[in-house]
Amino acid sequence: MVYPIHLFQVSRYTFQIDWSDGTSDAYRLSDLQQRCPCQFCQKGQIKEVDPLVLAQKIDVCGRFGIKIEFTSGCNHGVYSFEYLKNECREK
């Protein structure tokens, strides 16, 4: 299993994860909020996401993933590292 080695802020709107397989992926906060896995967002509660949304806080949830507290909208979703690695990286 691939796991994160280092998570750091790239800009006000983007952070990066360096993975154990030697790769790195960048993540834009607005893209992550748009793809939030929580039940409210999956039911379409959040319709528009501000492209300049920021994170007030990012918490690591053990070895499982991260939880992001956004400046607007949802802060309930937990993004598993598997989800981040396989589904959410910036193209």
Buried (B, 14 or more C-beta within 10 A) or exposed (E): EEEBEEBEEEEEBBBBBBBEEEEEBBBBBBBBBBBBBBEEBEEEEBEEBEEEBBBEEBEEEEEEBBBBEBEBBBBBBBBBBEBBBEEBBEE
